[in-house]
Amino acid sequence: MNIQKTQLDSLSKYLAQAGVASRRKVVDIIKSKVVTVNGIVISEPGFKINLNDCVRVSNNIVRAESKVYILLNKPKNCITTVSDDLGRHGVIDLISDEIKQRVYPVGRLDRNTTGLLVLTNDGELALKLSHPRFEVEKVYHLLLDKAFTRNDMKKILSGVELEDGVIKVDEANFFPDRPKANVMVVLHSGKDHMVPRLFEHLGYGVEKIDRAGYSGFFYYCYD
């Protein structure tokens, strides 16, 4: 029997996305010679397969999961890790009754940050959305404990020196119909907790952070 080598996915990636094991562990599984493609043992993790191939692990057929993409409005006091040793409420709990595929959140939002969160089982998309080198655009709506001054707005646009370097936003605006304690910022930086640290450094308390845009996806839900 001939094995077709249409360039689609590596065998290791296929097995990982099908939920057999992590990407690292499936490499060991393949090298242990228990994986067959169209009836032939394959021990090379990078072997290319196509959707018509019959893949088995220890004689059990493996079928790749269909890709799932979810846009979720994350509520406050909800964590974005897949599991939590402390038993805290997480975003996976919000969708577990409806989504049977194994998905995971792309990047993280702080527990008290609300707003747009992407969940998927598409590893390539997750990398492009979360890795700093891709400079994905993020839009945040903030409610501060006092009015934000135009002078401080100029500072965050030009750059503010923090302990881990200069931080600045790409855009900053007020809402025309709201008090000046409401601010919108647009940025591409991937530094941890950048938004609250930036405003707290300038002497503002951040009462609410809501991510309204992420990589071209938007929603508007701001009280």
N, C-alpha and C positions, 0 to 999 in steps of 0.2 A: 504494500500500500504506500503510495506517495504522500508525503506530508507537504501541503501547500504552505508556502512561506510568504504569503501576502503581507506586506509591511503594515501591521495594524498596531499591535502592542507586544511588549515583551511578555514572556510567560510569567515571570515573577510579578510584574505589574498586574497582569490579569488575575492571578491568584490572590494577590493582596486586595485588589478592588472587589473581588468576589467574597471577601471576608474569611478566607482560609486561615490567614495569619497576617502578622505585620510584614511589611516589605522585607525587613531583615530576616525574619524567620522563614519566609517562603523560599529564600535562597537556599537555606539549609535543607528544607524539605525537597526541593528540586534536585539538589546534589546527592541526596540519599537514594535517588533512582526509584522513587515511588510514584512519579508523575508520568503519565503517558499522554501523547497527543496523537489522535487518530490511531491508537493502538500501539504506538511506538514509544519506548521509554526515552524521555528527554532529560538530560542532566545539566543542560546549559540554561541558566536563568535568563539570559538575554535572547533566547530563541524567539523568533517572531511568529505570532499566530494570527489567524483571522477569525471572524465570528462564526464561520462554518465548521471550524475544527471542534472535535470532540475531546475535551480535556478531562482527565480523571486523576484523582489523588487516591492512592490505595484502592483502586477500582471503583471509587465513588465519583460520579459525574459532577463536575463543577460548572456552574453557570454564573456568568458575570451579572451582577446586579445592574438594573437600569439606572441611569444617572438621575439624581434627584437634586433640585435646586429650590431652596426655601428662603423667602424674605420674611423675617420675623421682626415684629416690633417688641423688642425686649423690655419687659417691665422692670421696675426698681426692685432691689433686693432679690435678684435672680442671678446666679452665677453662670458663666459661659464655659465652664469645663464640662467634659463629657461625664465625669464621675467625681464624687466628692466624699472624702473619708469622714467628713463631719455631718454628712446627711443633709446638707443644705439644698434648697430648692434650686433646680437648674433649668436651662433652656430645653434640654432634652426631655424633661418631664412635661413640658408644655405641648410637645408634639408626639409623644410616645404612643398615644392611643390612635393616632391617624397615620403615622409614617412607620412602616415596618422595616424599611431599609436602614442600615446603619449609617447615619449621617453625623457630622461633627461641625461645630461652629468654626468659621473662618476668622482667625484673629480673636481678640478678646475685647469685651467691654467691661469696665469696672462694675462691681456689683450694684452700685448706686446709679450708674449711668444707664439711661434708657435709650431706646431708639433702634435704628436699622441694623440688623444682624443677618449675615448670610450663613446658611447651613447647607452642606452638600456632602456627597460622597465622591465628588470629582476632584481628585488630588491635584491635577494640573491647574484647574481653575483656582483652587485654594492657594496654591503657591503664588500664582500671579496676583491674587488679591491681597495676600498677606506679606509677601517679602518686600523689604524696604527698597530694593533696587528697582521695583516697578513703579514706585511713587504713586500709589493709588490715592485719588482725591477723596477727602473726607470733609463733610460739612456738619458743624455742630451749632446747636442753639443753646445758649447759656442764660441762666438767670443768676445774677450776682446779688450780693447783699446790699449794694448801693450803686448809684449811677456810675457808669463807666465814662471816664473823661476822654475827650478827643486827644488830649496830649498822650494819655496812655495808649490810645488806639494807634497813634503814630509810632509809639515804642514797639508794640507787638508786630507792626508791619515792617519796621526797620531791623528789629532783632533785640532780644533781651538775653543778657549773659546769665546762665544758670550754672549749677555745679558741674554739669556734663556738657557744657558748651553753649553756643549761641542758639537760641530758639526764636523762630519767627513764624508768622502765619502768612499765607499767600493773599488772603483777602479778609477784611473785617468790616462789618456794617452794623448800624442800628436798625431796628424795625420802625418804620415810619409811624405806626399806630400804637407803639408801646413805649413805656418808660425806658430811660437810658440804661437801666439795669439789665435790659435784655439785649444780648449781643449775638451776632452770627459770625462765625469764623470758618474759613476754608483753608485747609492745609494738606500737605503731602507727607510730612514727616511721620516716621514710625516710632519715635521715641516713647518710652513708657510714661503713661500718665502725663503726657505733655500739656494737655489743655488745662487741667486744674493747677498744675505746678506753675504754669505761666501766669495765670491770673492771681494765684495766691502770692507769688513773688512780688507782684505789684500792689499787694495789700487788699485784695478783694476776697471775700468769702464766696465760694461757689455753691449756690443752693440747689441748682439743678443743671445737669448736662444731658442733652438729648441729641443723638446723632441722627440728623435728618437726611444725610446723603452719603453714599458710599460707592465709589467707582462707577458713577453714572446712574445709580439707582437712587430714587428719592421718594420721600413721603413727607407729608406735612401734618403734624399732630402736636401742636405746642400750646399749652395752656398759659 
